[in-house]
Amino acid sequence: MPLLRSVFIALSRNRLLRRFSERSRIGVRLSSRFVAGMEIDDALRVAEALNKQGMAVTIDSLGESVSSEADAVAAAMIYHRLLDAIAARKLNANISVKLTQVGLSFSSELAEDLAENLARHANAKSSFVRIDMEDSSLTQSTLDIVRRIHAKPLLRDAIGVVIQAYLYRSQADIEQLLSEGIRVRLCKGAYNEPAEVAFPHKADVDANYVRLAAVLLSSETYHGLATHDEDMIAAVKTYANQHSIDLSRFEFQMLYGVRRDLQRTLVREGYNVRVYLPFGSDWYPYFMRRLAERPANILFLMKTLLRF
Ligand code: FDA
């Protein structure tokens, strides 16, 4: 793993820097490159603007690894408010949730209960809950929880999960999820993982991404291909074209603030595009992972600092 990436991922866990950054004016300004704003209304306003540009949205209320039941319940409440607001404003949007945000680090029962309630609410509003995937220590518990919720009556269309192409186990996981009709978002993976569980080289991650994308595209279920990598996007387009897969049967997904040009081009070409839109004051770990993915973003950071 390149050194800079490891440094940023390590920094993403630094509590002191996090506390300082999240409270500072300059930090808030820096984060605005990747974050819609601090409040629900900021996210809804940006979501509406993205909808007008022909893009669907998935909204992420930032936060992860809460350590008390009260914080987990409070995080879930924000998502319930979001589901109501999305429906009230008739937005083309759903929600993305991390299970550690609703308690998985200390109680898988609590996380499952809160996630199931969100799926029930999403079902009532014809919406959808995407469970984000976190580090590999949580892969199995996350998949188990999603599979159990998905198996409940009425919740089949209300919940899906994320698979990371850098993990060796992902092909087997995808086969199981597909056999149960569970919707998948495929991404490369954003955490620091050891070579025992994940491909250490980008070329192998990319090759696995293309392999897994083909498996997803060939299934009957609607999936999301999350990437900004033009090679991955080209491979998906070629596969869909060669196998006569209608463009309505899958969507590309990209992060807010990353490759807006590419997002617009895909919409113009007739592809479904969904933007992952985070908001909230707990932006620091998310922001640091975005820097880890592309250290060139530091240049943008330096420019903003100089303008301040
Ligand atoms: P790659 O990292 O190879 O980048 C390809 C090109 O994309 C770069 O050369 C650059 O041009 C551009 N690019 C990529 N990242 C950029 C950035 N931060 N800033 C500017 N340009 C950038 N991960 C995870 O572990 N669990 C999850 O649940 C999710 N969920 C998720 C949802 C969505 C919608 C997306 C797009 C991504 C995720 N991810 C994620 C993150 C994912 O695992 C991965 O870290 C990033 O998408 C970067 O990988 P790419 O596929 O873009 O390719």
Boltz pocket constraint, residues with backbone or C-beta under 6 A from the ligand:
constraints:
  - pocket:
      binder: B
      contacts: [[A, 131], [A, 132], [A, 133], [A, 134], [A, 162], [A, 164], [A, 187], [A, 188], [A, 189], [A, 190], [A, 191], [A, 226], [A, 227], [A, 228], [A, 229], [A, 230], [A, 232], [A, 253], [A, 254], [A, 255], [A, 257], [A, 258], [A, 259], [A, 274], [A, 275], [A, 276], [A, 289], [A, 290], [A, 291], [A, 293], [A, 294], [A, 297]]
      max_distance: 6.0
